Amino acid sequence: MTDSDSRHLSAMPDVQKLRLDEPELIGATELAEVVALHQPRPGGSAVDLEHRFFVDTVAEYQWARDAAGLARSTLDQLVKPVVEVCEFFNEVPWRLSPRQLDQYFSGPGKRATSTVRLKMSRIDGYFAFLEQRYGAEISRRFGVMVESPVDEFNRPVHRGDFGLRVPPSQRAMREFFARWRESLVLARKWSVSCRDYVMARLAYISGTRAAELCAMRITDVHWELGQWGRILVHGKGSHGSGPRDRFTYIFKDGRELLWWYLEQVRGEFSDDPDDPCAPLFPSERIPTALSATGAVTAASPVTPATFRRALHRASTQFLTGPVSRLHPHLLRHACATHNYERGMGLWEVQRLLGHERATTTVGYLSTARADPEQASLVSSGRAVQRLMIDPGRLG
C-alpha cells in the first residue's frame, strides 16, 4: 500500500475528516502521487470508493488550477465551499441536489450576500471541472449523472456570465458629470459631495478600481511624471499573484480635476492634509478616540462601500439613457470602451487599465462600437503618408 492510499484510507469513510487546507494535500510531491481516476482500487465498500474518488477529484482540481498559475492562497480557498457543504450533508458532491444547496445557504450556511455569491461561484467552478473531465467516469462507476446543484434558480444574480457590462455612451457620461458638477453648489455636505464627484470622475478618466481609489494617499500623486502627472496605485496583481503597485495615467482632465480638489476641497476635511499618511480621499468620520482628544491627525480613508453608494445615488439623479445605474467597475469598463472608441489602441488601453494580458482587456471592450471599414481607411491613409515622407521605400 502506498502512502497516498494510506492517507485516503485514514480520511474515509467520514468526509468530515477531510481537511483540504493541509499543506501536504496540495504539495507538488503529493499531487504527483494522485492515482489515475479511471483505475478502481481494491478493498472498501461502495461508499468508501466514492469518498476516495471525491478526494482524488479535489486534488486533481487543485493540481489543474495550480498549473494554470493560481496563487497558493487561492488554491486553498477554491474547494473549501465544496467540502463545507459535503461535510454538512455527509455526501459526495455529485449526489448533492439544488434543494440541499438552497437549504444550506438559506440556513446554517447563510452569510453576507457577497460571501454566498463567492462560495456558489466556486462550487459551480468545481462542478464544471467535474463534468468536463470525469462526468462519464462517475456515471459509469457510480450510476450518477454529474450536474451542478447551482442551477438557474439559485445561481447568484450578479454573476458576470449573465450578460455584458454595458457602460453608458460617451455623451451620457459627459452629461452625467456636468449635471453632477452643477449640483455641488447646493449640496448639504459640500466637501463630501465634491470628494465623491472627484473619485467618480477620476475612476472614469484613469480606469482605477474603487479599492485603489480609496487606498490613495496625497503623497501618491506625482505631478512631475509624464506629461500631466501620474498617481501611484496600490492595486491588485493579476491572476492571484498578490498586491502590485503601478502608476496610473490621469491625462489633462484628471490633472485639472485633482488640482482643483486639492486646492479647494481637500482642506475642508478635519484632518491634517500635510500628514505623510493622509489619504487623498478621506472619510468625513473621525474615530471616537481621536475626536474626544481633539487631536488633528490623518483621517481614515473613505471605504469602497461608501463610494459605491454615493455613485449609485448620483447615477439615479443625474444619469439619463438606457443605462440608469452606475457602479465603480462599470466606470472602469466605460474608461476602456470610450478610449478605444476615440482611437486609443488595444496596447494603450491595456497599459491604462494595468492588465498583464491583452485578453483581459478585450473583455472590457466587448461593447465598443468599432468600424472595421473606417479603421481600414485610416490605416491606409497612414501608410500613404509614410510613403510620401520616405518615397525610397517604394523601391
Sequence and secondary structure as in RCSB ss.txt:
>XXXX:A:sequence
MTDSDSRHLSAMPDVQKLRLDEPELIGATELAEVVALHQPRPGGSAVDLEHRFFVDTVAEYQWARDAAGLARSTL
DQLVKPVVEVCEFFNEVPWRLSPRQLDQYFSGPGKRATSTVRLKMSRIDGYFAFLEQRYGAEISRRFGVMVESPV
DEFNRPVHRGDFGLRVPPSQRAMREFFARWRESLVLARKWSVSCRDYVMARLAYISGTRAAELCAMRITDVHWEL
GQWGRILVHGKGSHGSGPRDRFTYIFKDGRELLWWYLEQVRGEFSDDPDDPCAPLFPSERIPTALSATGAVTAAS
PVTPATFRRALHRASTQFLTGPVSRLHPHLLRHACATHNYERGMGLWEVQRLLGHERATTTVGYLSTARADPEQA
SLVSSGRAVQRLMIDPGRLG
>XXXX:A:secstr
  HHHHHHHHH S GGG  TTSHHHHSHHHHTT   TTS  SSS HHHHHHHHHHHHHHHHHHHHHHTT  HHHH
HHHSHHHHHHHHHHT  GGG  HHHHHHHHHTTT   HHHHHHHHHHHHHHHHHHHHHHHHHHHHHHS     S 
 TTTS TT GGGS      HHHHHHHHHHHHHHGGG SSHHHHHHHHHHHHHHHHH   HHHHHT BGGGEETTS
TTT EEEEEEE GGG  EEEEEEE HHHHHHHHHHIIIIIGGGSSS TTSTT BSSB S   HHHHHHT      
B  HHHHHHHHHHHHHHH  SS     HHHHHHHHHHHHHHTT  HHHHHHHHT SSHHHHHHHTTT    HHHH
HHHHHHHHHHHHHH GGGG 
